[in-house]
Amino acid sequence: MAINFNTALGVHPQALMLREKRSEILAANLANADTPDYKARDLDFQALLEQKLGGGSGRPGLNQTREGHMAGKNDVLGAELLYRNPMQASLDGNTVEEHIEQAKYAQNAVQYQASLRFISDDFSGLMTAIRGS
């Protein structure tokens, strides 16, 4: 009997990939905190994960049916990259609020570690099943 990794690992590999991309976006926000007119960006992680798992959001999108097709302008892993609304607008047009970005980055890092741990536990379970001990 063959092992189906999609069934064995569940949602965790997709979540790990999405968390990685989100950390890149949040890091870019932090790096541009002093750049005039820079607009903070983020992903709607929950909606994107539902879309990746086949639940869909009901919103039509662009389908890339061939490798050569261009992605949408704000396309990250098939999801629209959203702008964040600042709590307090700055005079230079920058919408990055460092304390919020740092908190979101830290939260995403903890969730990334949790996904890694879940995958590690899944592989440990598979190894135990294979060895039979």
Secondary structure, DSSP 8 states (H G I E B T S, - for coil): ----HHHHHTTHHHHHHHHHHHHHHHHHHHHTTTSTT---EE--HHHHHHHHTT---S-------STTS---TTEETTEE-EE---SS--TTS----HHHHHHHHHHHHHHHHHHHHHHHHHHHHHHHHHHT-
